[in-house]
Amino acid sequence: MTEGTLHLVVSANTKYTGREAVLTVRQKGGGYSSKVVIRQHQKDRLVVSTKKYSLTHEAHSLVLKVTSNVEWELVVPNDAKDWISGDSTSVSIAANKALTDRQAWVYLVQTDGALKDSVSITQARDVYFDVQEPTMISASKQYVEVAVEANVGYYVKPSVTWISYDSARSQYPAKLVFYVSANTSDLARIGTVVLREKNGNGRCEFTICQSPTSYLNPSVDTLFVGDKGGEAVLGVSTNIPYEVVVPEECHWLSITSTPQSEVLSDVSIGLKVDQNYSYVDRSVTLELRKLEGTLSKRVVVRQAQLPLDPASEYIAVFGDIQYYTNAGSINLFKHSLQWITKQVDDGSKFNCVLHTGDVTDNCNLSLQWKYFGEAIDGLYQKVPFISAIGDHDYKWPDSVHIPDREDTYFSWFLSLPTTRVVAYFEPDRMENVVVANFIHGKPYYILCLEFGPRKEVVEWASGFVSSHPDIKFILLNHEYMENGGGLRVKNLKCTIRIQKSSYTTPTQLWERLVKPNDNIAWVICGHVGSLYSYMVEKNDQGREVPQIQHNIQATAYMNDNWLMLWEFPKDSDKASVKIVNTASGELYDGKEELFSFKYRY
């Protein structure tokens, strides 16, 4: 046996991965052999591709691109940890709010080794201005000092001739002094001063406000007063003799005191406001006027309407609106709809809005339907609008007769959320429907029937009503009552106009539908020219059935904003009826209640 030593030469590994080789020692001329594995480490590497970042003053997030075959960690110097943070290859840079640029190095250091690399991060400062803007100055000529803090050099440029920069008196850049000339006018004035960075685009501006020689400034443009009125005050800053002028036509507001001041000071003008007994807000414009001169200011005093009872529930009723849907009068209709919407927004509970028929004066004029549809579109989201179809809502080929009941735009322009319609006589047609409605939680459904309802329609309605004895119904129909009361029996338009189908007269409608069914609570109709009529008749059970007619197309009322209002007090079994002018807020005939009827029975 002999022992020997093999001497091997291994060249340097210039690659960044490890390598290995197998050395075989073999017997000469025989079969014996032995193997030795030789492994060599890789060349270590730790390199970051981008070594310098120049950043703006905003916050940033950086992702470092690192080439490495060793374990390493990111090291942030202690003096930079307040604005640089990170882990591995992600680095977060906070916004630079300092007055100077800043720079730091972060390091990538090999764990348990000597390799490292570094990244330079430089962040610019933000252009910074902080100006102590002066308050309102007096009308006299004067010097005004303005304190400024800035981190850049800047130019000073007033934008008006009555302000000039006095560089001799200033202590640039911390304190600027401006000369302001006297304001000889009766109006306040505002001047702008611009500070612009000398070597960049940074800028800021501030204003100098100067009082007029004569000062008369109300504290508000609009003074709001509650419906109950009473004493109110209007604050005014003034230094001149003045007066307050109330328009002659305003009888509900008076001035109780007008305190004066010869030096600029705050005073309070006393007002007395009467209670508002109307159902619309009202307003008046007061003029505050310098006694000798042209200076004047205006203040609107707006008083809230007499509110509806928040404990009651309401149903609004439009009489025939056929003249309202013309181009020249559609704003009358819109105004009343807006009045209803305002009451809802103010917290009043409106269950629905009813219309007694005749949406249009001439159904052939589709433009009237368009005006109508656009007007009620905003109301649908808050209050259901439920209409009967009138004789003027059908097309008349010969200007007199109705040969086809389906020849109308009625169902096209009048629609309700399907959840409110509980029954249709004909699918998806709105002429004969039952609409869910509730008064203080109890069902009072709206039974809406066509003009001169067909006999089969009346049979359908009677069957539906009698099969729902626990539900009360409000019958909404167009032609039913006569002017001043009583069922309409003469000059019936249903007998004149309707062709090629059956029809039911008002007397037949009473006998076949209303009289035998005690759960038809009351009836509402339109058609005739009276503003309103009211009557009661006993049904088969001996109960007096209220029957109401309302129409606003008569010449005396067609150019105004009359709206019938049914009020259902929470703790009463009677409904109170009034007619409100939604433009003036006045009550028809000056009565809070024209009549009442029993609705709980």
Solvent accessible surface area in square Angstrom, and as a share of the most:
residue,aa,sasa,rsa
1,M,237,1.06
2,T,132,0.76
3,E,181,0.81
4,G,76,0.74
5,T,102,0.59
6,L,119,0.59
7,H,164,0.73
8,L,93,0.46
9,V,149,0.86
10,V,86,0.49
11,S,78,0.51
12,A,82,0.63
13,N,16,0.08
14,T,103,0.60
15,K,134,0.57
16,Y,87,0.33
17,T,94,0.55
18,G,47,0.45
19,R,105,0.38
20,E,106,0.48
21,A,63,0.49
22,V,89,0.51
23,L,54,0.27
24,T,60,0.35
25,V,68,0.39
26,R,176,0.64
27,Q,82,0.36
28,K,198,0.84
29,G,95,0.92
30,G,34,0.33
31,G,78,0.75
32,Y,172,0.65
33,S,69,0.45
34,S,65,0.42
35,K,142,0.60
36,V,73,0.42
37,V,71,0.41
38,I,53,0.27
39,R,180,0.66
40,Q,46,0.21
41,H,162,0.72
42,Q,50,0.22
43,K,101,0.43
44,D,64,0.33
45,R,80,0.29
46,L,10,0.05
47,V,51,0.29
48,V,1,0.01
49,S,77,0.50
50,T,54,0.31
51,K,96,0.41
52,K,141,0.60
53,Y,41,0.16
54,S,88,0.57
55,L,23,0.12
56,T,75,0.44
57,H,56,0.25
58,E,84,0.38
59,A,67,0.52
60,H,53,0.24
61,S,96,0.62
62,L,20,0.10
63,V,108,0.62
64,L,4,0.02
65,K,148,0.63
66,V,38,0.22
67,T,70,0.41
68,S,41,0.27
69,N,49,0.25
70,V,25,0.15
71,E,136,0.61
72,W,56,0.20
73,E,99,0.45
74,L,28,0.14
75,V,60,0.34
76,V,18,0.11
77,P,39,0.24
78,N,128,0.65
79,D,125,0.65
80,A,1,0.01
81,K,119,0.51
82,D,120,0.62
83,W,18,0.06
84,I,2,0.01
85,S,62,0.40
86,G,43,0.42
87,D,114,0.59
88,S,57,0.37
89,T,41,0.24
90,S,63,0.41
91,V,2,0.01
92,S,57,0.37
93,I,3,0.01
94,A,46,0.36
95,A,39,0.31
96,N,1,0.01
97,K,181,0.77
98,A,47,0.36
99,L,76,0.38
100,T,86,0.50
101,D,84,0.43
102,R,53,0.19
103,Q,89,0.39
104,A,11,0.08
105,W,112,0.39
106,V,0,0.00
107,Y,72,0.28
108,L,0,0.00
109,V,44,0.25
110,Q,24,0.11
111,T,60,0.35
112,D,146,0.76
113,G,40,0.38
114,A,102,0.79
115,L,59,0.29
116,K,133,0.56
117,D,24,0.13
118,S,27,0.17
119,V,0,0.00
120,S,7,0.05
121,I,0,0.00
122,T,41,0.24
123,Q,0,0.00
124,A,41,0.32
125,R,93,0.34
126,D,52,0.27
127,V,55,0.32
128,Y,78,0.30
129,F,35,0.15
130,D,54,0.28
131,V,30,0.17
132,Q,112,0.50
133,E,92,0.41
134,P,28,0.17
135,T,117,0.68
136,M,92,0.41
137,I,21,0.11
138,S,62,0.40
139,A,19,0.15
140,S,65,0.42
141,K,134,0.57
142,Q,46,0.20
143,Y,103,0.39
144,V,11,0.06
145,E,109,0.49
146,V,0,0.00
147,A,49,0.38
148,V,10,0.05
149,E,87,0.39
150,A,26,0.20
151,N,15,0.08
152,V,16,0.09
153,G,37,0.36
154,Y,3,0.01
155,Y,123,0.47
156,V,27,0.15
157,K,137,0.58
158,P,24,0.15
159,S,71,0.46
160,V,44,0.25
161,T,141,0.82
162,W,37,0.13
163,I,5,0.02
164,S,53,0.34
165,Y,64,0.24
166,D,32,0.17
167,S,80,0.51
168,A,97,0.75
169,R,135,0.49
170,S,15,0.10
171,Q,118,0.52
172,Y,93,0.35
173,P,65,0.41
174,A,61,0.48
175,K,56,0.24
176,L,0,0.00
177,V,6,0.04
178,F,0,0.00
179,Y,77,0.29
180,V,0,0.00
181,S,36,0.23
182,A,43,0.34
183,N,4,0.02
184,T,122,0.71
185,S,52,0.34
186,D,38,0.20
187,L,112,0.56
188,A,53,0.41
189,R,60,0.22
190,I,116,0.59
191,G,1,0.01
192,T,35,0.20
193,V,0,0.00
194,V,19,0.11
195,L,0,0.00
196,R,116,0.42
197,E,24,0.11
198,K,90,0.38
199,N,145,0.74
200,G,38,0.36
201,N,148,0.76
202,G,14,0.14
203,R,111,0.41
204,C,28,0.17
205,E,98,0.44
206,F,5,0.02
207,T,39,0.23
208,I,0,0.00
209,C,30,0.18
210,Q,0,0.00
211,S,5,0.03
212,P,7,0.05
213,T,72,0.42
214,S,7,0.04
215,Y,24,0.09
216,L,3,0.01
217,N,63,0.32
218,P,18,0.11
219,S,78,0.50
220,V,61,0.35
221,D,118,0.61
222,T,42,0.25
223,L,31,0.15
224,F,148,0.62
225,V,18,0.10
226,G,46,0.44
227,D,22,0.11
228,K,150,0.64
229,G,25,0.24
230,G,33,0.32
231,E,132,0.59
232,A,20,0.15
233,V,98,0.56
234,L,1,0.00
235,G,23,0.22
236,V,3,0.02
237,S,26,0.17
238,T,0,0.00
239,N,36,0.18
240,I,12,0.06
241,P,72,0.45
242,Y,4,0.02
243,E,63,0.28
244,V,21,0.12
245,V,49,0.28
246,V,37,0.21
247,P,40,0.25
248,E,161,0.72
249,E,137,0.62
250,C,15,0.09
251,H,158,0.71
252,W,33,0.12
253,L,9,0.05
254,S,54,0.35
255,I,49,0.25
256,T,76,0.44
257,S,54,0.35
258,T,48,0.28
259,P,50,0.31
260,Q,89,0.40
261,S,18,0.11
262,E,158,0.71
263,V,110,0.63
264,L,92,0.46
265,S,43,0.28
266,D,118,0.61
267,V,24,0.14
268,S,60,0.39
269,I,0,0.00
270,G,9,0.09
271,L,0,0.00
272,K,102,0.43
273,V,3,0.02
274,D,65,0.34
275,Q,59,0.26
276,N,0,0.00
277,Y,153,0.58
278,S,20,0.13
279,Y,8,0.03
280,V,19,0.11
281,D,50,0.26
282,R,60,0.22
283,S,55,0.35
284,V,12,0.07
285,T,59,0.34
286,L,0,0.00
287,E,32,0.14
288,L,0,0.00
289,R,88,0.32
290,K,39,0.16
291,L,97,0.48
292,E,151,0.68
293,G,50,0.48
294,T,126,0.73
295,L,8,0.04
296,S,33,0.21
297,K,62,0.26
298,R,150,0.55
299,V,0,0.00
300,V,41,0.23
301,V,0,0.00
302,R,97,0.35
303,Q,0,0.00
304,A,44,0.34
305,Q,11,0.05
306,L,38,0.19
307,P,77,0.48
308,L,11,0.05
309,D,64,0.33
310,P,113,0.71
311,A,55,0.42
312,S,1,0.01
313,E,24,0.11
314,Y,2,0.01
315,I,0,0.00
316,A,0,0.00
317,V,0,0.00
318,F,0,0.00
319,G,0,0.00
320,D,1,0.01
321,I,0,0.00
322,Q,4,0.02
323,Y,67,0.25
324,Y,3,0.01
325,T,0,0.00
326,N,55,0.28
327,A,68,0.53
328,G,82,0.79
329,S,24,0.16
330,I,13,0.07
331,N,109,0.56
332,L,45,0.23
333,F,0,0.00
334,K,67,0.28
335,H,76,0.34
336,S,0,0.00
337,L,6,0.03
338,Q,115,0.51
339,W,11,0.04
340,I,0,0.00
341,T,31,0.18
342,K,69,0.29
343,Q,3,0.01
344,V,38,0.22
345,D,90,0.47
346,D,94,0.49
347,G,54,0.52
348,S,13,0.08
349,K,107,0.45
350,F,12,0.05
351,N,12,0.06
352,C,0,0.00
353,V,0,0.00
354,L,0,0.00
355,H,0,0.00
356,T,0,0.00
357,G,0,0.00
358,D,2,0.01
359,V,0,0.00
360,T,0,0.00
361,D,49,0.26
362,N,61,0.31
363,C,2,0.01
364,N,78,0.40
365,L,94,0.47
366,S,56,0.36
367,L,94,0.47
368,Q,6,0.03
369,W,0,0.00
370,K,96,0.41
371,Y,49,0.19
372,F,0,0.00
373,G,18,0.17
374,E,96,0.43
375,A,13,0.10
376,I,1,0.00
377,D,90,0.47
378,G,54,0.51
379,L,4,0.02
380,Y,40,0.15
381,Q,154,0.69
382,K,96,0.41
383,V,1,0.00
384,P,15,0.09
385,F,0,0.00
386,I,2,0.01
387,S,1,0.00
388,A,0,0.00
389,I,0,0.00
390,G,0,0.00
391,D,1,0.00
392,H,36,0.16
393,D,0,0.00
394,Y,3,0.01
395,K,47,0.20
396,W,41,0.14
397,P,101,0.64
398,D,77,0.40
399,S,82,0.53
400,V,59,0.34
401,H,51,0.23
402,I,1,0.01
403,P,38,0.24
404,D,71,0.37
405,R,22,0.08
406,E,100,0.45
407,D,51,0.26
408,T,21,0.12
409,Y,65,0.25
410,F,1,0.00
411,S,27,0.17
412,W,202,0.71
413,F,48,0.20
414,L,2,0.01
415,S,62,0.40
416,L,19,0.09
417,P,72,0.45
418,T,108,0.63
419,T,120,0.70
420,R,65,0.24
421,V,12,0.07
422,V,66,0.38
423,A,16,0.12
424,Y,71,0.27
425,F,53,0.22
426,E,36,0.16
427,P,115,0.72
428,D,118,0.61
429,R,50,0.18
430,M,12,0.05
431,E,6,0.02
432,N,3,0.01
433,V,1,0.01
434,V,0,0.00
435,V,0,0.00
436,A,11,0.08
437,N,1,0.00
438,F,96,0.40
439,I,1,0.01
440,H,42,0.19
441,G,62,0.60
442,K,129,0.55
443,P,35,0.22
444,Y,7,0.03
445,Y,27,0.10
446,I,0,0.00
447,L,0,0.00
448,C,1,0.00
449,L,0,0.00
450,E,2,0.01
451,F,0,0.00
452,G,3,0.03
453,P,2,0.01
454,R,33,0.12
455,K,95,0.40
456,E,80,0.36
457,V,0,0.00
458,V,5,0.03
459,E,124,0.56
460,W,56,0.20
461,A,0,0.00
462,S,27,0.17
463,G,37,0.36
464,F,36,0.15
465,V,0,0.00
466,S,68,0.44
467,S,74,0.47
468,H,62,0.28
469,P,98,0.61
470,D,131,0.68
471,I,26,0.13
472,K,44,0.19
473,F,0,0.00
474,I,0,0.00
475,L,0,0.00
476,L,0,0.00
477,N,1,0.00
478,H,0,0.00
479,E,6,0.03
480,Y,0,0.00
481,M,0,0.00
482,E,49,0.22
483,N,78,0.40
484,G,68,0.66
485,G,20,0.20
486,G,30,0.29
487,L,40,0.20
488,R,22,0.08
489,V,95,0.55
490,K,153,0.65
491,N,92,0.47
492,L,19,0.09
493,K,45,0.19
494,C,1,0.00
495,T,60,0.35
496,I,75,0.38
497,R,23,0.09
498,I,12,0.06
499,Q,74,0.33
500,K,178,0.75
501,S,43,0.28
502,S,39,0.25
503,Y,69,0.26
504,T,2,0.01
505,T,23,0.13
506,P,2,0.02
507,T,58,0.34
508,Q,57,0.25
509,L,2,0.01
510,W,18,0.06
511,E,86,0.39
512,R,104,0.38
513,L,0,0.00
514,V,0,0.00
515,K,56,0.24
516,P,52,0.33
517,N,13,0.07
518,D,45,0.23
519,N,19,0.10
520,I,0,0.00
521,A,0,0.00
522,W,0,0.00
523,V,0,0.00
524,I,0,0.00
525,C,0,0.00
526,G,0,0.00
527,H,22,0.10
528,V,8,0.04
529,G,33,0.32
530,S,27,0.17
531,L,6,0.03
532,Y,62,0.23
533,S,5,0.03
534,Y,66,0.25
535,M,23,0.10
536,V,58,0.34
537,E,81,0.37
538,K,127,0.54
539,N,7,0.04
540,D,86,0.45
541,Q,105,0.47
542,G,43,0.41
543,R,39,0.14
544,E,94,0.42
545,V,0,0.00
546,P,4,0.02
547,Q,0,0.00
548,I,0,0.00
549,Q,0,0.00
550,H,0,0.00
551,N,0,0.00
552,I,2,0.01
553,Q,31,0.14
554,A,22,0.17
555,T,121,0.70
556,A,84,0.65
557,Y,46,0.18
558,M,46,0.20
559,N,113,0.58
560,D,48,0.25
561,N,4,0.02
562,W,31,0.11
563,L,1,0.00
564,M,0,0.00
565,L,0,0.00
566,W,0,0.00
567,E,24,0.11
568,F,0,0.00
569,P,35,0.22
570,K,121,0.51
571,D,137,0.71
572,S,39,0.25
573,D,58,0.30
574,K,104,0.44
575,A,1,0.00
576,S,17,0.11
577,V,0,0.00
578,K,2,0.01
579,I,0,0.00
580,V,0,0.00
581,N,7,0.03
582,T,0,0.00
583,A,52,0.40
584,S,47,0.30
585,G,0,0.00
586,E,106,0.48
587,L,30,0.15
588,Y,53,0.20
589,D,95,0.49
590,G,66,0.63
591,K,97,0.41
592,E,83,0.37
593,E,84,0.38
594,L,27,0.13
595,F,23,0.10
596,S,36,0.23
597,F,5,0.02
598,K,102,0.43
599,Y,1,0.00
600,R,76,0.28
601,Y,90,0.34
